[in-house]
Amino acid sequence: MQNESKFAKQLTLALDGVQQAMTHKDVAAKVHVSNGQLTRLANGQRKGDKNTRVSLAKTLQSVWLNFSGARKDYGTPSFMKDRTKHDDVMAALFQQRKEENDRRSLEESFDEAMTTKPELRSPQQTLLIRDYFREYVEEIGAEETDIAMKAKYAGEDIQSVFDAYNKRIGG
């Protein structure tokens, strides 16, 4: 039975994208798995461990696999994938702006609610605090999608930018 995980979907897309540069057999050899194991990972029939996911993302040079792996391994927000929108740089840009505007529209009321003692908060303030964080996480997902799509469109290697950032000031 096929597992519909984000990582498996992104692995399939990444493998499809490297067919001219290297074969699936080449990828499997670099990652130290069998060709059959690689196929099962891409089909979602096998999950693979963290080291395998990291190795696949590096070998395939896929920031999308990195986002999906971090989501699976650490529970961090992943990129945003809206099936009702185009899968292109403009849709990512517009979605990122929408999510940022949604969060910012709550900011002033959120600040007021947060500075109110918890026992004195109204039910609306309590809901607002919850909604604010939900909006913030949606914005993070939209930001990740936006930067990756823009880098792809521009022909830039965003992973090298992430690596430099992490080396310089990342935690």
C-alpha positions in Angstrom: 0.0 0.0 0.0 1.3 3.4 -0.9 2.0 6.0 1.8 1.1 9.5 0.8 3.8 11.2 2.9 5.3 14.6 1.8 8.8 13.1 1.9 7.9 10.2 -0.4 6.2 12.7 -2.9 9.2 15.0 -2.8 11.6 12.1 -3.2 9.7 11.0 -6.3 9.8 14.5 -7.8 13.5 14.8 -7.0 14.3 11.5 -8.6 12.3 12.4 -11.7 14.3 15.6 -11.9 17.7 14.0 -11.9 17.2 11.3 -14.5 19.5 12.9 -17.0 22.3 13.5 -14.4 22.2 10.2 -12.6 20.2 7.0 -12.6 18.2 5.7 -9.6 20.8 3.1 -9.2 23.5 5.8 -8.9 21.4 7.6 -6.3 20.8 4.4 -4.4 24.6 3.6 -4.4 25.5 7.1 -3.1 22.9 6.8 -0.3 24.0 3.2 0.5 20.6 1.6 0.0 19.5 -0.9 -2.6 17.6 0.2 -5.8 14.6 -1.6 -4.4 14.8 0.2 -1.1 15.0 3.5 -2.9 11.9 2.6 -4.9 10.0 1.6 -1.7 11.1 5.0 -0.1 9.8 6.9 -3.1 6.5 4.9 -3.2 6.0 5.6 0.5 6.2 1.8 1.3 9.2 2.4 3.5 10.0 5.3 5.8 13.8 5.2 6.1 15.7 6.7 8.9 16.9 10.2 9.5 20.4 9.6 8.1 18.9 8.1 4.9 16.6 11.2 4.5 19.5 13.6 5.0 21.7 11.6 2.6 19.0 11.6 -0.1 18.4 15.4 0.3 22.1 16.1 -0.1 22.6 13.7 -3.0 19.6 15.0 -4.9 20.3 18.6 -3.8 16.7 19.1 -2.9 15.7 21.8 -0.4 12.1 20.3 -0.7 13.4 17.0 0.7 15.2 18.9 3.5 11.9 20.7 4.5 10.0 17.4 4.4 12.6 15.6 6.4 12.7 18.3 9.0 9.0 18.1 9.3 9.1 14.4 9.8 12.2 14.3 12.1 11.6 17.4 14.2 8.0 18.4 13.8 8.9 21.8 12.2 6.6 23.5 9.8 7.1 22.4 6.2 6.6 24.2 3.0 3.0 25.1 2.1 1.3 23.1 -0.6 -2.1 24.3 -1.6 -3.7 21.9 -4.2 -6.1 24.6 -5.3 -3.3 27.0 -6.4 -0.8 26.9 -9.2 2.6 25.4 -8.2 4.7 28.3 -9.3 6.7 31.3 -8.1 3.9 33.8 -8.4 1.4 31.6 -6.5 4.0 31.2 -3.7 4.7 34.9 -3.6 1.0 35.8 -3.4 0.4 33.1 -0.7 3.3 34.3 1.4 2.0 37.9 1.3 -1.5 36.8 2.2 -0.3 34.7 5.2 1.9 37.6 6.4 -1.0 40.1 6.1 -3.3 37.7 7.9 -0.9 37.4 10.8 -0.2 41.2 10.9 -3.8 42.0 11.0 -4.0 40.2 14.3 -0.8 41.7 15.7 -2.2 44.7 17.7 -5.1 42.7 19.2 -2.7 39.9 20.0 -0.3 42.2 21.8 -3.1 43.5 23.9 -4.3 39.9 24.7 -0.8 38.7 25.6 -0.2 41.5 28.0 -3.5 40.8 29.8 -3.1 38.5 32.8 -4.3 35.0 31.8 -7.0 34.8 34.4 -8.4 38.2 33.1 -8.4 37.4 29.4 -11.8 37.3 27.7 -12.7 34.1 25.7 -12.1 36.2 22.5 -8.6 37.1 23.7 -7.9 33.4 24.4 -9.0 32.4 20.9 -7.1 35.3 19.4 -3.8 34.1 21.0 -4.4 30.6 19.6 -5.3 31.9 16.2 -2.3 34.2 16.1 0.1 31.3 16.5 -1.8 29.2 13.9 -1.5 32.2 11.4 2.2 32.5 12.3 2.9 28.9 11.5 1.0 29.2 8.2 3.2 32.2 7.4 6.3 30.2 8.1 5.2 27.5 5.7 4.4 30.1 3.0 7.8 31.8 3.6 9.6 28.5 3.1 7.7 27.8 -0.1 8.3 31.4 -1.4 12.0 31.4 -0.9 12.5 27.9 -2.4 10.3 28.7 -5.5 12.0 32.1 -6.1 15.5 30.4 -5.8 14.4 27.7 -8.3 13.0 30.3 -10.7 16.2 32.3 -10.4 18.4 29.2 -10.9 20.0 29.7 -7.5 21.1 27.0 -5.0 19.2 28.0 -1.9 20.7 25.2 0.1 24.1 26.9 0.0 22.5 30.1 1.4 20.9 28.0 4.2 24.2 26.4 4.9 26.1 29.7 5.0 23.4 31.1 7.3 23.5 28.1 9.7 27.3 28.3 9.8 27.3 32.0 10.5 24.4 32.5 12.9 22.1 29.4 12.9 21.3 27.6 16.1 
